[in-house]
């Protein structure tokens, strides 16, 4: 009887895996490996590493421009941005980017690249691959996010406890918003109306009205919440919040009620998060373990885990 139950369980789990694989469809993942100085190219349908691309030292964020067939990677310890051709999987160039670049964003036309510096957002002309301007912000900006309408940039100034709002066309800060302590990352709702800021030092999330720049509320997270990365689900109904505390895992928050409705424990440190094109599977990296996992966002259960490289960090998904 026990043997029969075990066999049935194995068959069910196999069927679940097949359904997930079929639902995902063809897509490619690009995963930065901070401590290996590489990018892993993962086939989304088979969930295997298809290629490994060398980069500069300490690659962090990846930004893909599908229209140009390239990816930009911030090499934090080298003060450069790698330009990778997606088709050939070769590095085309390294662009100087001062101030230990981390967060990256593009202008709407893809002609200009923005990267975070130490107290500024650097502006790079991609035709000449030269720095053409710098926009002063607060101290230690880290992640960089573009609004859904492609007109604004948002960055958290970790040492100042503020968020800078930048008008892309004017290349100027139009608002500085006080939040909590150590705001490393933020997430913009899919409709562009709301901004959630993770305050690591306060174990909290600040909620901002994107139109008025007003703080509307602060959500206290469970002890050891320390939000290092936040990501909305594509439908905007839930928010996935990874903790900086080793072993604290990832919380799932209802975006309407602000209630915590799920939790994924993990031994390591989740940083990167992204969805399959059909939105049915959530990818998460483990910086300490050097892995990427497929996670069911409804149950917060791990489906499968794949080693990529030391310091697995950012995930970009391309269909």
N, C-alpha and C positions, 0 to 999 in steps of 0.2 A: 504493500500500500504506500509506504514511504517512498519507495522507488518510483512508483507511478506518479505521485505528487511532484517529486523532483523533476521527472521527465516532463510533466505538464508545465511546470514553472519555467523550465529551460525553453520549451517551445513557445510559451507566451513571450518571454523576454526576447527571443530571436525574432518573433513576429513584430514586436514593438520596434526593434532595431531596424528591421526591413521597412516598416511604415515610415519611420523617421527619415531614413535614407532616401526613400522614394519621394517623400514630401519636399525635401530640401531642393531637389533638382540640381542642375549643373551650376556651380559657382566656385570661386577661388578665394581663399583666405590668405592674407598677408599678415604675418606675425613678427613683431620686432623682438629680438633676443638681446637684451641690454648687455649682458656680460659675455656674450659670444661674438658680438660685433657682426651680427648677421640678421637677415630677414628669412623666415621660413615661408615657403609657398606651399599651401595645403590644398589638395583637391577636396572640395566640399562634398562631392557625391560619395567618394570612397573614404574620406577622412584619413588620408595618408599624406606624408610630406613628399611633395613632388620635386622640390628643388630648394636649395639653400643659396642665398645671395649675400656675398660679403658687402659690408657697408663701412662707414667711418666708425670711430670709437664711441661706444655707448649709445647706440640708436634707441630712441624713445618713441616718438609719435610718427605715425604713417598717415599720409594724406594722398589719396588717389585721385587723379584727374583722368577719368575714363575717356573724355573727348580727345585728349592728347596721347593717351596710352602710356602715361607715366605715373610713377609714385614718388612722392617727396618724403624723405626720412630725416628727422632732426638728430644729428650726432652731437649729443650734449657735451661730451668731454673733448670734442675736436673743434667746436665752433664752426661747424659746416652743416649743410643740408645735402644729402645724397639725392641724385636724380636717377631713378631706375626705370628702364624701359620694360614695360610689362611683357611684351611679346618675346623679346630675346632674353629677358631676365638678366640683363646686364646693367651695370652702373654706367651712365652716360657722362656724369659730371659730379663735382662737389662744389657747391656754392658757399662762399664765405658768409657766415651768419654769426655776428658777435654776441657775446653775453650768454653763453651756454644755452643755445636754443632748445626749446622744448615744444610748446604748443605751436601748431601750424594752422593756417587758414588761407583760402584763396579769395580773390575778388570774383565777382560774378562772371566776368569774361575770361577768367583764368590767366590773365596777363600779369597779375601781381600776387606775390606770395608774402604773407605776413608771418613773422616768427617772434616768439617771446624772447626778451633779453633779460637783463638784470633789473632795470627800472624803465623799460621801454618795450614797445612793439616795433620791430624792425620791418622795413618795407623793401622788398626785393623785386626789381624788374626782371621778369623771367626771360625776356628777349635777350637782354645783355648779361643776365645772371649777376647783376651788380646791386649792392645796397644803394638805394636812392633817397631814403628818408628814415627817420625814427620818430615814433610818437611817444612822448613821455607818459608813463602811467605810475602806479605805486611801486612799492618795493617787492621784489621777488614774484613777478607774474609767472604763472605756470602753464595751465591749460588755456586754450584759445578756442572759442566757439563762434560760429557765424549764425546769425539769425536766419530763420527759414525764408524770409524775403530777401536775403543776401545783401542787406543794407548796413548791418551793424555787426560789430565784434564785441565779445564779452570775455574778460579775463579776470581771474581772482588774484589779488595781490596778497600773497601769503603773510608777509610781515606787517602789512598795514591793516589787515582785517577789512578790506574793501573790495568792491567790484568796480572795474572801469568799463564804461560803455563807450564804444568808439564808432563814430560815423565813418564808414568806409570811403565814401566819396570825398569828404572833407579831410580825411586822415587826421581827425581830431577827437579828443575825449569830450563827450557831451554830457556825461554824468559820472559821478563817483558816489557809490552807494555803500555806506557802512553796513557790515554784516557781523558775523562772529569771528572767532579766532582761527587763524590758519585756513582760509578758504582756498583750498587747492583746486577743486573742480566744481563745475556747475553743469546743469542740464537745462535745455530749453524745451518747453513742451512742443509737440509736433505742430500745434496751431500757432505757435509763437507768442502766446498771450502770457505765459508764466515762466519764470526762471527759478530753479531750485539751486541753492548754493550749499555745498557741504562744508560745515565748519568743524574741522578735525579737533581743534582745541576745546570745543564746547560740546562735542557729541550731539550736534544739532544740525538742522537744515533750515536755512532762511528762505522764505517764499517772497518773490518780488513780482510785482505787476510790471510787465515789460513795457506797457504803454506809458505809464506814469513814473516808472522807476521807484515806486514806493514799496517799502517793506510791508507786506500784509499780514505776515505771521511768522512765528518761529516754531519748528517742530522739534521737540526733544526726542532723541533716539534712545534706545536701550543703552545701558552701561557698556562701554567699549565700542560704541557705534562708530566713532571717529571716521566720518565719511571721506574716503580718499578718491573714489570715483562714483559718479551717478549716471544713470542712463534710463530714459523713458522707454517704455515699450512703444512700438510703432503706432499703436492705437491711442496712446496717451493715457491709458487707464491705470497703469502701474509704473512704479519707478524702482529700479534695482540699485541698491546702495551698498558698495563694498567698503569694508572697514580697513583702516590702516593697521589695526591691532592684529598681530599674528594669531591665527586660529579663530578669529571672531566671525569670519565668513561674510556672507552677503545677505542683506535684508531685502524683502519685497514689500513696498509700501503702496497702498491704494492712494492714487493721486487726488481723489475727490475727498475722502474722509481723513486722509493722512494716517490711517491706521496701518500698523505692520501686520501683513497678512501671510507672510512666508519667510522662511529662513533657510539658507543653505550653509551648514557648518563646513568648515574646511581647515585643514592643518596649516596651510600656507597663507599666501597673501594674494587675493584676487585684485587685478588691476584692470586689464582690458575686458570690455564686454561689447558684443555686437550680435545681431540677429541674422539668421538665414533669410534669403529673399522672400520666403513665404511666411516669415515671422513665427514659425512654429518651434524653432529651436534657438536657444540662446547660447552663444559661445562665451566662455570665460577663460582667462589665462590665470595661471598661478606663477607669480614672480619667483617665489622660492623654489618651487618644484620644477620650473622650466617646462610647463605643460599647458595645453589648451584642452578644455572639456566642452562636450555638448551637454546642455542642461535643458530639461523640460521646464519652461517658464511657468507652467500651470502648477506643477507639483513640486518644483524646486528640487528635483532629483537629477543626479548625474547619469547620463546615458552612456557616455564613453569618454575616455581620456587619452590624449596623444602627446608624447614628448616632442617638443620642438627645439628648444635650445635654452641655455642658461639665461635666466632673467626674462622669461617670456612676459611681454608687456602689452603693447597696443595690438588691436585686431582691426583690419579693414576687410570688408567683404565686397567682392566684385562679381556681378552676374554676367 
